[in-house]
């Protein structure tokens, strides 16, 4: 069954601190292609926040992620991820 309107594999903000940490860990893991800016002239790696993805270089935002990107990826490669580095500015 495929229902694109209510995809259970996608998560939307607001995200918990744990989800944000998991998503940013995924971005840094290098195991899979990271989420990137949707602006063709930018393409920077997105940064997860409580309100969704934010591009560090432009105003692009994205408000969904694959649930797999929070912690599912850790199990596949059994990666040890250090303490979460939340943006503290
Ligand atoms: Zn951008």
PDB file of the backbone (N, CA, C, O) and the ligand in Angstrom, with CONECT records:
HET     ZN  A 101       1
ATOM      1  N   UNK A   1       0.839  -1.201   0.000  1.00  0.00           N
ATOM      2  CA  UNK A   1       0.000   0.000   0.000  1.00  0.00           C
ATOM      3  C   UNK A   1       0.874   1.252   0.000  1.00  0.00           C
ATOM      4  O   UNK A   1       1.824   1.371   0.774  1.00  0.00           O
ATOM      5  N   UNK A   2       0.538   2.147  -0.860  1.00  0.00           N
ATOM      6  CA  UNK A   2       1.305   3.386  -0.931  1.00  0.00           C
ATOM      7  C   UNK A   2       0.353   4.574  -0.866  1.00  0.00           C
ATOM      8  O   UNK A   2      -0.455   4.797  -1.768  1.00  0.00           O
ATOM      9  N   UNK A   3       0.465   5.311   0.196  1.00  0.00           N
ATOM     10  CA  UNK A   3      -0.372   6.501   0.354  1.00  0.00           C
ATOM     11  C   UNK A   3       0.530   7.704   0.535  1.00  0.00           C
ATOM     12  O   UNK A   3       1.083   7.921   1.613  1.00  0.00           O
ATOM     13  N   UNK A   4       0.673   8.473  -0.507  1.00  0.00           N
ATOM     14  CA  UNK A   4       1.603   9.601  -0.450  1.00  0.00           C
ATOM     15  C   UNK A   4       1.068  10.754   0.402  1.00  0.00           C
ATOM     16  O   UNK A   4       1.822  11.647   0.786  1.00  0.00           O
ATOM     17  N   UNK A   5      -0.218  10.731   0.691  1.00  0.00           N
ATOM     18  CA  UNK A   5      -0.794  11.841   1.447  1.00  0.00           C
ATOM     19  C   UNK A   5      -0.534  11.726   2.945  1.00  0.00           C
ATOM     20  O   UNK A   5      -0.489  12.736   3.647  1.00  0.00           O
ATOM     21  N   UNK A   6      -0.366  10.522   3.427  1.00  0.00           N
ATOM     22  CA  UNK A   6      -0.100  10.348   4.854  1.00  0.00           C
ATOM     23  C   UNK A   6       1.010   9.317   5.003  1.00  0.00           C
ATOM     24  O   UNK A   6       0.787   8.203   5.477  1.00  0.00           O
ATOM     25  N   UNK A   7       2.183   9.701   4.599  1.00  0.00           N
ATOM     26  CA  UNK A   7       3.322   8.805   4.632  1.00  0.00           C
ATOM     27  C   UNK A   7       3.811   8.626   6.064  1.00  0.00           C
ATOM     28  O   UNK A   7       4.315   9.578   6.661  1.00  0.00           O
ATOM     29  N   UNK A   8       3.675   7.442   6.621  1.00  0.00           N
ATOM     30  CA  UNK A   8       4.094   7.221   8.014  1.00  0.00           C
ATOM     31  C   UNK A   8       5.604   7.256   8.177  1.00  0.00           C
ATOM     32  O   UNK A   8       6.107   7.304   9.299  1.00  0.00           O
ATOM     33  N   UNK A   9       6.319   7.232   7.081  1.00  0.00           N
ATOM     34  CA  UNK A   9       7.769   7.257   7.173  1.00  0.00           C
ATOM     35  C   UNK A   9       8.330   8.668   7.177  1.00  0.00           C
ATOM     36  O   UNK A   9       9.544   8.866   7.215  1.00  0.00           O
ATOM     37  N   UNK A  10       7.433   9.651   7.139  1.00  0.00           N
ATOM     38  CA  UNK A  10       7.905  11.029   7.164  1.00  0.00           C
ATOM     39  C   UNK A  10       7.505  11.692   8.476  1.00  0.00           C
ATOM     40  O   UNK A  10       6.427  11.437   9.011  1.00  0.00           O
ATOM     41  N   UNK A  11       8.377  12.536   8.978  1.00  0.00           N
ATOM     42  CA  UNK A  11       8.091  13.285  10.203  1.00  0.00           C
ATOM     43  C   UNK A  11       8.089  14.768   9.867  1.00  0.00           C
ATOM     44  O   UNK A  11       8.828  15.225   8.995  1.00  0.00           O
ATOM     45  N   UNK A  12       7.255  15.498  10.566  1.00  0.00           N
ATOM     46  CA  UNK A  12       7.182  16.949  10.336  1.00  0.00           C
ATOM     47  C   UNK A  12       7.373  17.675  11.664  1.00  0.00           C
ATOM     48  O   UNK A  12       7.075  17.113  12.717  1.00  0.00           O
ATOM     49  N   UNK A  13       7.867  18.919  11.633  1.00  0.00           N
ATOM     50  CA  UNK A  13       8.078  19.699  12.853  1.00  0.00           C
ATOM     51  C   UNK A  13       6.745  19.971  13.547  1.00  0.00           C
ATOM     52  O   UNK A  13       5.697  19.867  12.908  1.00  0.00           O
ATOM     53  N   UNK A  14       6.753  20.312  14.823  1.00  0.00           N
ATOM     54  CA  UNK A  14       7.965  20.539  15.626  1.00  0.00           C
ATOM     55  C   UNK A  14       8.657  19.233  16.004  1.00  0.00           C
ATOM     56  O   UNK A  14       8.006  18.249  16.354  1.00  0.00           O
ATOM     57  N   UNK A  15       9.979  19.241  15.930  1.00  0.00           N
ATOM     58  CA  UNK A  15      10.760  18.074  16.274  1.00  0.00           C
ATOM     59  C   UNK A  15      11.319  18.223  17.680  1.00  0.00           C
ATOM     60  O   UNK A  15      11.598  19.332  18.136  1.00  0.00           O
ATOM     61  N   UNK A  16      11.477  17.103  18.355  1.00  0.00           N
ATOM     62  CA  UNK A  16      12.045  17.127  19.709  1.00  0.00           C
ATOM     63  C   UNK A  16      13.558  17.320  19.611  1.00  0.00           C
ATOM     64  O   UNK A  16      14.151  17.159  18.545  1.00  0.00           O
ATOM     65  N   UNK A  17      14.161  17.666  20.732  1.00  0.00           N
ATOM     66  CA  UNK A  17      15.615  17.862  20.760  1.00  0.00           C
ATOM     67  C   UNK A  17      16.302  16.567  20.319  1.00  0.00           C
ATOM     68  O   UNK A  17      17.339  16.595  19.656  1.00  0.00           O
ATOM     69  N   UNK A  18      15.712  15.446  20.695  1.00  0.00           N
ATOM     70  CA  UNK A  18      16.280  14.155  20.333  1.00  0.00           C
ATOM     71  C   UNK A  18      16.223  13.938  18.816  1.00  0.00           C
ATOM     72  O   UNK A  18      17.174  13.446  18.209  1.00  0.00           O
ATOM     73  N   UNK A  19      15.103  14.311  18.227  1.00  0.00           N
ATOM     74  CA  UNK A  19      14.966  14.167  16.778  1.00  0.00           C
ATOM     75  C   UNK A  19      15.931  15.089  16.046  1.00  0.00           C
ATOM     76  O   UNK A  19      16.550  14.695  15.057  1.00  0.00           O
ATOM     77  N   UNK A  20      16.057  16.324  16.539  1.00  0.00           N
ATOM     78  CA  UNK A  20      16.973  17.283  15.921  1.00  0.00           C
ATOM     79  C   UNK A  20      18.403  16.747  15.986  1.00  0.00           C
ATOM     80  O   UNK A  20      19.147  16.831  15.010  1.00  0.00           O
ATOM     81  N   UNK A  21      18.781  16.198  17.135  1.00  0.00           N
ATOM     82  CA  UNK A  21      20.131  15.665  17.298  1.00  0.00           C
ATOM     83  C   UNK A  21      20.347  14.488  16.351  1.00  0.00           C
ATOM     84  O   UNK A  21      21.414  14.345  15.754  1.00  0.00           O
ATOM     85  N   UNK A  22      19.328  13.654  16.223  1.00  0.00           N
ATOM     86  CA  UNK A  22      19.439  12.500  15.336  1.00  0.00           C
ATOM     87  C   UNK A  22      19.590  12.923  13.885  1.00  0.00           C
ATOM     88  O   UNK A  22      20.396  12.363  13.142  1.00  0.00           O
ATOM     89  N   UNK A  23      18.811  13.909  13.494  1.00  0.00           N
ATOM     90  CA  UNK A  23      18.861  14.389  12.114  1.00  0.00           C
ATOM     91  C   UNK A  23      20.203  15.051  11.806  1.00  0.00           C
ATOM     92  O   UNK A  23      20.758  14.855  10.725  1.00  0.00           O
ATOM     93  N   UNK A  24      20.721  15.830  12.746  1.00  0.00           N
ATOM     94  CA  UNK A  24      22.005  16.475  12.502  1.00  0.00           C
ATOM     95  C   UNK A  24      23.138  15.455  12.534  1.00  0.00           C
ATOM     96  O   UNK A  24      24.161  15.632  11.872  1.00  0.00           O
ATOM     97  N   UNK A  25      22.952  14.393  13.301  1.00  0.00           N
ATOM     98  CA  UNK A  25      23.939  13.319  13.309  1.00  0.00           C
ATOM     99  C   UNK A  25      23.956  12.634  11.951  1.00  0.00           C
ATOM    100  O   UNK A  25      25.012  12.279  11.428  1.00  0.00           O
ATOM    101  N   UNK A  26      22.780  12.459  11.400  1.00  0.00           N
ATOM    102  CA  UNK A  26      22.656  11.867  10.067  1.00  0.00           C
ATOM    103  C   UNK A  26      23.375  12.748   9.049  1.00  0.00           C
ATOM    104  O   UNK A  26      24.081  12.241   8.177  1.00  0.00           O
ATOM    105  N   UNK A  27      23.200  14.053   9.156  1.00  0.00           N
ATOM    106  CA  UNK A  27      23.835  14.985   8.224  1.00  0.00           C
ATOM    107  C   UNK A  27      25.359  14.860   8.273  1.00  0.00           C
ATOM    108  O   UNK A  27      26.036  14.969   7.251  1.00  0.00           O
ATOM    109  N   UNK A  28      25.876  14.634   9.461  1.00  0.00           N
ATOM    110  CA  UNK A  28      27.328  14.565   9.625  1.00  0.00           C
ATOM    111  C   UNK A  28      27.898  13.182   9.383  1.00  0.00           C
ATOM    112  O   UNK A  28      29.105  13.024   9.196  1.00  0.00           O
ATOM    113  N   UNK A  29      27.027  12.174   9.387  1.00  0.00           N
ATOM    114  CA  UNK A  29      27.516  10.796   9.326  1.00  0.00           C
ATOM    115  C   UNK A  29      28.249  10.474   8.037  1.00  0.00           C
ATOM    116  O   UNK A  29      29.196   9.688   8.030  1.00  0.00           O
ATOM    117  N   UNK A  30      27.806  11.087   6.945  1.00  0.00           N
ATOM    118  CA  UNK A  30      28.455  10.813   5.674  1.00  0.00           C
ATOM    119  C   UNK A  30      28.095   9.451   5.102  1.00  0.00           C
ATOM    120  O   UNK A  30      28.573   9.075   4.032  1.00  0.00           O
ATOM    121  N   UNK A  31      27.254   8.714   5.814  1.00  0.00           N
ATOM    122  CA  UNK A  31      26.868   7.380   5.359  1.00  0.00           C
ATOM    123  C   UNK A  31      25.897   7.475   4.187  1.00  0.00           C
ATOM    124  O   UNK A  31      25.969   6.702   3.231  1.00  0.00           O
ATOM    125  N   UNK A  32      24.989   8.440   4.285  1.00  0.00           N
ATOM    126  CA  UNK A  32      24.000   8.630   3.238  1.00  0.00           C
ATOM    127  C   UNK A  32      24.073  10.069   2.740  1.00  0.00           C
ATOM    128  O   UNK A  32      24.652  10.937   3.394  1.00  0.00           O
ATOM    129  N   UNK A  33      23.496  10.302   1.609  1.00  0.00           N
ATOM    130  CA  UNK A  33      23.471  11.660   1.071  1.00  0.00           C
ATOM    131  C   UNK A  33      22.695  12.546   2.038  1.00  0.00           C
ATOM    132  O   UNK A  33      21.568  12.218   2.408  1.00  0.00           O
ATOM    133  N   UNK A  34      23.282  13.658   2.449  1.00  0.00           N
ATOM    134  CA  UNK A  34      22.603  14.539   3.404  1.00  0.00           C
ATOM    135  C   UNK A  34      21.462  15.314   2.747  1.00  0.00           C
ATOM    136  O   UNK A  34      21.383  15.421   1.523  1.00  0.00           O
ATOM    137  N   UNK A  35      20.594  15.845   3.582  1.00  0.00           N
ATOM    138  CA  UNK A  35      19.547  16.731   3.079  1.00  0.00           C
ATOM    139  C   UNK A  35      20.244  18.014   2.666  1.00  0.00           C
ATOM    140  O   UNK A  35      21.065  18.555   3.408  1.00  0.00           O
ATOM    141  N   UNK A  36      19.912  18.495   1.481  1.00  0.00           N
ATOM    142  CA  UNK A  36      20.558  19.708   0.997  1.00  0.00           C
ATOM    143  C   UNK A  36      19.529  20.751   0.602  1.00  0.00           C
ATOM    144  O   UNK A  36      18.353  20.450   0.396  1.00  0.00           O
ATOM    145  N   UNK A  37      20.001  21.981   0.503  1.00  0.00           N
ATOM    146  CA  UNK A  37      19.158  23.106   0.145  1.00  0.00           C
ATOM    147  C   UNK A  37      18.499  22.873  -1.214  1.00  0.00           C
ATOM    148  O   UNK A  37      19.128  22.365  -2.142  1.00  0.00           O
ATOM    149  N   UNK A  38      17.224  23.251  -1.316  1.00  0.00           N
ATOM    150  CA  UNK A  38      16.488  23.053  -2.548  1.00  0.00           C
ATOM    151  C   UNK A  38      16.756  24.133  -3.585  1.00  0.00           C
ATOM    152  O   UNK A  38      16.274  24.044  -4.714  1.00  0.00           O
ATOM    153  N   UNK A  39      17.517  25.142  -3.212  1.00  0.00           N
ATOM    154  CA  UNK A  39      17.859  26.197  -4.153  1.00  0.00           C
ATOM    155  C   UNK A  39      19.043  25.715  -4.995  1.00  0.00           C
ATOM    156  O   UNK A  39      20.128  25.456  -4.474  1.00  0.00           O
ATOM    157  N   UNK A  40      18.815  25.601  -6.296  1.00  0.00           N
ATOM    158  CA  UNK A  40      19.832  25.032  -7.179  1.00  0.00           C
ATOM    159  C   UNK A  40      21.161  25.767  -7.141  1.00  0.00           C
ATOM    160  O   UNK A  40      22.207  25.181  -7.420  1.00  0.00           O
ATOM    161  N   UNK A  41      21.124  27.053  -6.795  1.00  0.00           N
ATOM    162  CA  UNK A  41      22.367  27.817  -6.777  1.00  0.00           C
ATOM    163  C   UNK A  41      23.043  27.781  -5.415  1.00  0.00           C
ATOM    164  O   UNK A  41      24.087  28.402  -5.217  1.00  0.00           O
ATOM    165  N   UNK A  42      22.453  27.063  -4.489  1.00  0.00           N
ATOM    166  CA  UNK A  42      22.982  27.028  -3.125  1.00  0.00           C
ATOM    167  C   UNK A  42      23.468  25.626  -2.780  1.00  0.00           C
ATOM    168  O   UNK A  42      24.670  25.381  -2.671  1.00  0.00           O
ATOM    169  N   UNK A  43      22.515  24.707  -2.609  1.00  0.00           N
ATOM    170  CA  UNK A  43      22.849  23.300  -2.358  1.00  0.00           C
ATOM    171  C   UNK A  43      23.633  23.043  -1.077  1.00  0.00           C
ATOM    172  O   UNK A  43      24.306  22.018  -0.961  1.00  0.00           O
ATOM    173  N   UNK A  44      23.557  23.947  -0.127  1.00  0.00           N
ATOM    174  CA  UNK A  44      24.274  23.730   1.130  1.00  0.00           C
ATOM    175  C   UNK A  44      23.593  22.607   1.921  1.00  0.00           C
ATOM    176  O   UNK A  44      22.412  22.327   1.720  1.00  0.00           O
ATOM    177  N   UNK A  45      24.336  21.978   2.806  1.00  0.00           N
ATOM    178  CA  UNK A  45      23.742  20.965   3.669  1.00  0.00           C
ATOM    179  C   UNK A  45      22.799  21.662   4.644  1.00  0.00           C
ATOM    180  O   UNK A  45      23.150  22.679   5.242  1.00  0.00           O
ATOM    181  N   UNK A  46      21.606  21.109   4.797  1.00  0.00           N
ATOM    182  CA  UNK A  46      20.635  21.716   5.700  1.00  0.00           C
ATOM    183  C   UNK A  46      20.960  21.398   7.149  1.00  0.00           C
ATOM    184  O   UNK A  46      21.624  20.407   7.450  1.00  0.00           O
ATOM    185  N   UNK A  47      20.477  22.262   8.048  1.00  0.00           N
ATOM    186  CA  UNK A  47      20.674  22.074   9.482  1.00  0.00           C
ATOM    187  C   UNK A  47      19.303  21.866  10.115  1.00  0.00           C
ATOM    188  O   UNK A  47      18.381  22.650   9.889  1.00  0.00           O
ATOM    189  N   UNK A  48      19.175  20.812  10.905  1.00  0.00           N
ATOM    190  CA  UNK A  48      17.894  20.530  11.553  1.00  0.00           C
ATOM    191  C   UNK A  48      17.689  21.426  12.759  1.00  0.00           C
ATOM    192  O   UNK A  48      18.611  21.637  13.546  1.00  0.00           O
ATOM    193  N   UNK A  49      16.484  21.952  12.906  1.00  0.00           N
ATOM    194  CA  UNK A  49      16.117  22.743  14.077  1.00  0.00           C
ATOM    195  C   UNK A  49      14.761  22.225  14.542  1.00  0.00           C
ATOM    196  O   UNK A  49      14.157  21.380  13.882  1.00  0.00           O
ATOM    197  N   UNK A  50      14.285  22.726  15.666  1.00  0.00           N
ATOM    198  CA  UNK A  50      12.976  22.305  16.165  1.00  0.00           C
ATOM    199  C   UNK A  50      11.861  22.592  15.160  1.00  0.00           C
ATOM    200  O   UNK A  50      10.837  21.910  15.137  1.00  0.00           O
ATOM    201  N   UNK A  51      12.079  23.605  14.337  1.00  0.00           N
ATOM    202  CA  UNK A  51      11.056  24.022  13.382  1.00  0.00           C
ATOM    203  C   UNK A  51      11.230  23.424  11.991  1.00  0.00           C
ATOM    204  O   UNK A  51      10.488  23.759  11.068  1.00  0.00           O
ATOM    205  N   UNK A  52      12.197  22.553  11.848  1.00  0.00           N
ATOM    206  CA  UNK A  52      12.420  21.953  10.543  1.00  0.00           C
ATOM    207  C   UNK A  52      13.830  22.228  10.047  1.00  0.00           C
ATOM    208  O   UNK A  52      14.674  22.750  10.776  1.00  0.00           O
ATOM    209  N   UNK A  53      14.068  21.864   8.788  1.00  0.00           N
ATOM    210  CA  UNK A  53      15.378  22.098   8.194  1.00  0.00           C
ATOM    211  C   UNK A  53      15.541  23.565   7.851  1.00  0.00           C
ATOM    212  O   UNK A  53      14.598  24.230   7.422  1.00  0.00           O
ATOM    213  N   UNK A  54      16.757  24.059   8.047  1.00  0.00           N
ATOM    214  CA  UNK A  54      17.040  25.433   7.705  1.00  0.00           C
ATOM    215  C   UNK A  54      18.352  25.457   6.929  1.00  0.00           C
ATOM    216  O   UNK A  54      19.306  24.767   7.289  1.00  0.00           O
ATOM    217  N   UNK A  55      18.395  26.242   5.880  1.00  0.00           N
ATOM    218  CA  UNK A  55      19.644  26.365   5.126  1.00  0.00           C
ATOM    219  C   UNK A  55      20.506  27.413   5.819  1.00  0.00           C
ATOM    220  O   UNK A  55      20.023  28.503   6.127  1.00  0.00           O
ATOM    221  N   UNK A  56      21.785  27.096   6.069  1.00  0.00           N
ATOM    222  CA  UNK A  56      22.677  28.063   6.734  1.00  0.00           C
ATOM    223  C   UNK A  56      23.075  29.224   5.837  1.00  0.00           C
ATOM    224  O   UNK A  56      23.637  30.208   6.317  1.00  0.00           O
ATOM    225  N   UNK A  57      22.792  29.125   4.544  1.00  0.00           N
ATOM    226  CA  UNK A  57      23.255  30.164   3.620  1.00  0.00           C
ATOM    227  C   UNK A  57      22.164  30.989   2.958  1.00  0.00           C
ATOM    228  O   UNK A  57      22.430  32.070   2.432  1.00  0.00           O
ATOM    229  N   UNK A  58      20.939  30.484   2.985  1.00  0.00           N
ATOM    230  CA  UNK A  58      19.869  31.264   2.375  1.00  0.00           C
ATOM    231  C   UNK A  58      18.584  31.033   3.170  1.00  0.00           C
ATOM    232  O   UNK A  58      18.628  30.450   4.253  1.00  0.00           O
ATOM    233  N   UNK A  59      17.469  31.473   2.659  1.00  0.00           N
ATOM    234  CA  UNK A  59      16.221  31.404   3.426  1.00  0.00           C
ATOM    235  C   UNK A  59      15.442  30.111   3.197  1.00  0.00           C
ATOM    236  O   UNK A  59      14.300  29.989   3.639  1.00  0.00           O
ATOM    237  N   UNK A  60      16.049  29.151   2.512  1.00  0.00           N
ATOM    238  CA  UNK A  60      15.349  27.900   2.231  1.00  0.00           C
ATOM    239  C   UNK A  60      15.008  27.135   3.511  1.00  0.00           C
ATOM    240  O   UNK A  60      15.810  27.049   4.441  1.00  0.00           O
ATOM    241  N   UNK A  61      13.798  26.586   3.527  1.00  0.00           N
ATOM    242  CA  UNK A  61      13.389  25.756   4.648  1.00  0.00           C
ATOM    243  C   UNK A  61      12.709  24.507   4.128  1.00  0.00           C
ATOM    244  O   UNK A  61      12.112  24.515   3.051  1.00  0.00           O
ATOM    245  N   UNK A  62      12.800  23.452   4.886  1.00  0.00           N
ATOM    246  CA  UNK A  62      12.110  22.219   4.505  1.00  0.00           C
ATOM    247  C   UNK A  62      11.456  21.660   5.755  1.00  0.00           C
ATOM    248  O   UNK A  62      12.068  21.613   6.822  1.00  0.00           O
ATOM    249  N   UNK A  63      10.223  21.244   5.615  1.00  0.00           N
ATOM    250  CA  UNK A  63       9.471  20.848   6.814  1.00  0.00           C
ATOM    251  C   UNK A  63       9.093  19.378   6.850  1.00  0.00           C
ATOM    252  O   UNK A  63       8.025  19.022   7.349  1.00  0.00           O
ATOM    253  N   UNK A  64       9.936  18.545   6.339  1.00  0.00           N
ATOM    254  CA  UNK A  64       9.717  17.110   6.526  1.00  0.00           C
ATOM    255  C   UNK A  64      11.062  16.401   6.451  1.00  0.00           C
ATOM    256  O   UNK A  64      12.027  16.917   5.886  1.00  0.00           O
ATOM    257  N   UNK A  65      11.102  15.231   7.024  1.00  0.00           N
ATOM    258  CA  UNK A  65      12.284  14.385   6.946  1.00  0.00           C
ATOM    259  C   UNK A  65      11.817  12.945   6.991  1.00  0.00           C
ATOM    260  O   UNK A  65      10.715  12.666   7.465  1.00  0.00           O
ATOM    261  N   UNK A  66      12.610  12.058   6.522  1.00  0.00           N
ATOM    262  CA  UNK A  66      12.280  10.643   6.636  1.00  0.00           C
ATOM    263  C   UNK A  66      12.530  10.221   8.080  1.00  0.00           C
ATOM    264  O   UNK A  66      13.560  10.562   8.662  1.00  0.00           O
ATOM    265  N   UNK A  67      11.595   9.485   8.650  1.00  0.00           N
ATOM    266  CA  UNK A  67      11.757   9.016  10.028  1.00  0.00           C
ATOM    267  C   UNK A  67      13.057   8.228  10.161  1.00  0.00           C
ATOM    268  O   UNK A  67      13.700   8.237  11.211  1.00  0.00           O
ATOM    269  N   UNK A  68      13.422   7.569   9.112  1.00  0.00           N
ATOM    270  CA  UNK A  68      14.657   6.793   9.078  1.00  0.00           C
ATOM    271  C   UNK A  68      15.881   7.645   9.396  1.00  0.00           C
ATOM    272  O   UNK A  68      16.860   7.153   9.956  1.00  0.00           O
ATOM    273  N   UNK A  69      15.819   8.926   9.033  1.00  0.00           N
ATOM    274  CA  UNK A  69      16.960   9.815   9.195  1.00  0.00           C
ATOM    275  C   UNK A  69      17.216  10.215  10.643  1.00  0.00           C
ATOM    276  O   UNK A  69      18.264  10.780  10.955  1.00  0.00           O
ATOM    277  N   UNK A  70      16.263   9.926  11.528  1.00  0.00           N
ATOM    278  CA  UNK A  70      16.448  10.292  12.928  1.00  0.00           C
ATOM    279  C   UNK A  70      17.367   9.292  13.633  1.00  0.00           C
ATOM    280  O   UNK A  70      18.346   9.681  14.271  1.00  0.00           O
ATOM    281  N   UNK A  71      17.045   8.015  13.515  1.00  0.00           N
ATOM    282  CA  UNK A  71      17.915   7.041  14.177  1.00  0.00           C
ATOM    283  C   UNK A  71      18.041   5.716  13.439  1.00  0.00           C
ATOM    284  O   UNK A  71      18.884   4.889  13.786  1.00  0.00           O
ATOM    285  N   UNK A  72      17.213   5.509  12.432  1.00  0.00           N
ATOM    286  CA  UNK A  72      17.280   4.246  11.697  1.00  0.00           C
ATOM    287  C   UNK A  72      18.632   4.015  11.053  1.00  0.00           C
ATOM    288  O   UNK A  72      19.118   2.887  10.973  1.00  0.00           O
ATOM    289  N   UNK A  73      19.234   5.113  10.592  1.00  0.00           N
ATOM    290  CA  UNK A  73      20.529   5.007   9.916  1.00  0.00           C
ATOM    291  C   UNK A  73      21.635   4.513  10.837  1.00  0.00           C
ATOM    292  O   UNK A  73      22.600   3.905  10.375  1.00  0.00           O
ATOM    293  N   UNK A  74      21.502   4.769  12.142  1.00  0.00           N
ATOM    294  CA  UNK A  74      22.549   4.357  13.084  1.00  0.00           C
ATOM    295  C   UNK A  74      22.657   2.837  13.164  1.00  0.00           C
ATOM    296  O   UNK A  74      23.740   2.274  13.321  1.00  0.00           O
ATOM    297  N   UNK A  75      21.496   2.194  13.051  1.00  0.00           N
ATOM    298  CA  UNK A  75      21.492   0.745  13.174  1.00  0.00           C
ATOM    299  C   UNK A  75      22.120   0.072  11.964  1.00  0.00           C
ATOM    300  O   UNK A  75      22.731  -0.991  12.081  1.00  0.00           O
ATOM    301  N   UNK A  76      21.970   0.690  10.813  1.00  0.00           N
ATOM    302  CA  UNK A  76      22.494   0.079   9.605  1.00  0.00           C
ATOM    303  C   UNK A  76      24.011  -0.016   9.630  1.00  0.00           C
ATOM    304  O   UNK A  76      24.579  -1.063   9.319  1.00  0.00           O
ATOM    305  N   UNK A  77      24.657   1.066   9.997  1.00  0.00           N
ATOM    306  CA  UNK A  77      26.118   1.043   9.996  1.00  0.00           C
ATOM    307  C   UNK A  77      26.679   0.873  11.401  1.00  0.00           C
ATOM    308  O   UNK A  77      27.891   0.774  11.588  1.00  0.00           O
ATOM    309  N   UNK A  78      25.794   0.841  12.379  1.00  0.00           N
ATOM    310  CA  UNK A  78      26.214   0.731  13.771  1.00  0.00           C
ATOM    311  C   UNK A  78      27.251   1.804  14.098  1.00  0.00           C
ATOM    312  O   UNK A  78      28.304   1.523  14.669  1.00  0.00           O
ATOM    313  N   UNK A  79      26.934   3.001  13.732  1.00  0.00           N
ATOM    314  CA  UNK A  79      27.863   4.116  13.915  1.00  0.00           C
ATOM    315  C   UNK A  79      27.796   4.636  15.348  1.00  0.00           C
ATOM    316  O   UNK A  79      26.726   4.706  15.953  1.00  0.00           O
ATOM    317  N   UNK A  80      28.922   4.985  15.855  1.00  0.00           N
ATOM    318  CA  UNK A  80      28.970   5.611  17.166  1.00  0.00           C
ATOM    319  C   UNK A  80      28.978   7.116  16.954  1.00  0.00           C
ATOM    320  O   UNK A  80      29.919   7.669  16.386  1.00  0.00           O
ATOM    321  N   UNK A  81      27.949   7.754  17.405  1.00  0.00           N
ATOM    322  CA  UNK A  81      27.855   9.199  17.224  1.00  0.00           C
ATOM    323  C   UNK A  81      28.143   9.896  18.545  1.00  0.00           C
ATOM    324  O   UNK A  81      27.622   9.514  19.593  1.00  0.00           O
ATOM    325  N   UNK A  82      28.960  10.900  18.479  1.00  0.00           N
ATOM    326  CA  UNK A  82      29.324  11.640  19.685  1.00  0.00           C
ATOM    327  C   UNK A  82      28.155  12.429  20.204  1.00  0.00           C
ATOM    328  O   UNK A  82      27.062  12.387  19.640  1.00  0.00           O
ATOM    329  N   UNK A  83      28.387  13.159  21.295  1.00  0.00           N
ATOM    330  CA  UNK A  83      27.336  13.979  21.887  1.00  0.00           C
ATOM    331  C   UNK A  83      26.748  14.940  20.854  1.00  0.00           C
ATOM    332  O   UNK A  83      27.457  15.472  20.000  1.00  0.00           O
ATOM    333  N   UNK A  84      25.459  15.143  20.953  1.00  0.00           N
ATOM    334  CA  UNK A  84      24.798  16.027  20.006  1.00  0.00           C
ATOM    335  C   UNK A  84      25.353  17.434  20.086  1.00  0.00           C
ATOM    336  O   UNK A  84      25.590  17.968  21.169  1.00  0.00           O
ATOM    337  N   UNK A  85      25.555  18.022  18.919  1.00  0.00           N
ATOM    338  CA  UNK A  85      26.040  19.389  18.892  1.00  0.00           C
ATOM    339  C   UNK A  85      24.915  20.290  18.399  1.00  0.00           C
ATOM    340  O   UNK A  85      24.823  20.612  17.214  1.00  0.00           O
ATOM    341  N   UNK A  86      24.083  20.676  19.316  1.00  0.00           N
ATOM    342  CA  UNK A  86      23.012  21.576  18.926  1.00  0.00           C
ATOM    343  C   UNK A  86      23.592  22.968  18.753  1.00  0.00           C
ATOM    344  O   UNK A  86      24.527  23.368  19.447  1.00  0.00           O
ATOM    345  N   UNK A  87      23.031  23.669  17.838  1.00  0.00           N
ATOM    346  CA  UNK A  87      23.501  25.028  17.617  1.00  0.00           C
ATOM    347  C   UNK A  87      23.212  25.845  18.866  1.00  0.00           C
ATOM    348  O   UNK A  87      22.065  25.938  19.302  1.00  0.00           O
ATOM    349  N   UNK A  88      24.228  26.423  19.427  1.00  0.00           N
ATOM    350  CA  UNK A  88      24.039  27.158  20.666  1.00  0.00           C
ATOM    351  C   UNK A  88      24.353  28.623  20.477  1.00  0.00           C
ATOM    352  O   UNK A  88      25.188  29.191  21.181  1.00  0.00           O
ATOM    353  N   UNK A  89      23.684  29.219  19.532  1.00  0.00           N
ATOM    354  CA  UNK A  89      23.893  30.639  19.314  1.00  0.00           C
ATOM    355  C   UNK A  89      22.585  31.374  19.358  1.00  0.00           C
ATOM    356  O   UNK A  89      22.556  32.594  19.193  1.00  0.00           O
TER     357      UNK A  89
HETATM  358 ZN    ZN A 101      20.434  27.480   0.629  1.00  0.00          ZN
END
